[in-house]
Amino acid sequence: MYMFLFLVVALAAVVAAVTLAVVGGGERAPLQEAVPERFDDPLPPDRPVGRADVEALRFPLAVRGYRMADVDDVLGRLGAEIAERDTRIADLEAALAGARAARDVTDRRAEGDHQ
């Protein structure tokens, strides 16, 4: 009986010691308080987003997956940049077609002058 009582008191002392060690007290707590993960947008603000930038993206986990707002923000930015690039590509293709047409007209005139 005394042995059982001794073991219960010893167990309570060990549990209390571990609890105090983990929780700590005052400024010298052994465990730091966990900071919630926040999304730090690593996409470059001063240049277009490249493939390596997208591959390097890592979203912090939330309770049920990813934070929808973080993912929506990044997808919105990527969509805007892709639309901007599509517009730029279309403008460049139109300019190239115009330059080729002008060259063809010039070549035909030059051929007509040589005959």
C-alpha positions in Angstrom: 0.0 0.0 0.0 2.8 2.4 0.9 4.6 1.4 -2.3 1.5 2.3 -4.4 1.1 5.6 -2.7 4.8 6.4 -3.2 4.4 5.5 -7.0 1.4 7.8 -7.3 3.1 10.7 -5.6 6.3 10.1 -7.7 4.3 10.0 -10.9 2.5 13.2 -10.0 5.8 14.9 -9.3 7.2 13.7 -12.6 4.1 14.9 -14.5 4.3 18.3 -12.7 8.1 18.6 -13.5 7.6 17.8 -17.2 4.6 20.2 -17.4 6.7 23.0 -15.8 9.6 22.3 -18.1 7.5 22.4 -21.2 5.2 25.3 -20.3 8.0 27.1 -18.4 7.5 30.4 -16.7 8.4 34.0 -17.2 10.9 35.1 -19.8 13.0 32.0 -19.8 10.4 29.6 -21.3 12.2 26.7 -23.0 9.6 26.5 -25.8 8.9 29.5 -28.0 5.3 30.2 -28.9 4.5 29.0 -32.4 3.9 31.7 -34.9 1.1 30.9 -37.4 2.3 30.4 -40.9 1.7 33.4 -43.1 2.1 33.5 -46.9 5.0 35.7 -47.9 4.5 36.3 -51.6 7.9 35.4 -53.2 6.8 36.5 -56.7 8.9 39.3 -58.0 7.2 42.7 -58.1 9.7 44.3 -60.4 9.8 41.8 -63.3 7.5 39.3 -65.0 7.0 36.0 -63.2 9.0 33.1 -64.6 8.7 29.4 -64.6 11.2 29.0 -61.7 9.2 31.5 -59.7 6.1 29.4 -60.0 7.9 26.2 -59.3 9.4 27.7 -56.1 5.9 28.7 -54.7 5.0 27.0 -51.5 1.8 27.8 -49.7 1.5 27.4 -45.9 -0.9 24.7 -44.7 -4.1 25.6 -43.0 -6.4 23.4 -41.0 -8.2 22.1 -44.1 -5.5 22.4 -46.8 -4.3 25.8 -48.0 -5.5 29.2 -47.3 -7.9 30.0 -50.1 -7.2 33.7 -50.1 -3.4 33.2 -50.5 -3.9 30.8 -53.4 -6.6 33.1 -55.0 -4.2 36.1 -54.8 -1.4 34.2 -56.5 -3.6 32.7 -59.2 -5.1 36.2 -59.9 -1.7 37.7 -60.3 -0.5 34.8 -62.6 -3.7 35.1 -64.6 -3.2 38.9 -65.1 0.5 38.4 -66.1 -0.5 35.6 -68.6 -3.2 37.8 -70.1 -0.6 40.7 -70.4 1.8 38.4 -72.1 -0.8 37.1 -74.5 -1.7 40.7 -75.4 2.0 41.5 -76.0 2.5 38.4 -78.1 -0.5 39.3 -80.2 0.8 42.8 -80.7 4.3 41.5 -81.7 2.7 39.0 -84.1 0.6 41.7 -85.7 3.7 43.9 -86.0 5.7 41.1 -87.6 2.9 40.4 -90.1 2.8 44.1 -91.0 6.6 44.2 -91.4 6.5 41.0 -93.6 3.7 42.5 -95.7 5.7 45.8 -96.2 8.8 43.8 -97.1 6.9 41.8 -99.7 5.5 45.0 -101.2 9.0 46.5 -101.3 10.4 43.3 -102.9 7.8 43.3 -105.6 8.5 47.0 -106.4 12.2 46.2 -106.6 11.6 43.3 -108.9 9.4 45.5 -111.1 12.0 48.2 -111.3 14.7 45.7 -112.4 12.7 44.3 -115.3 
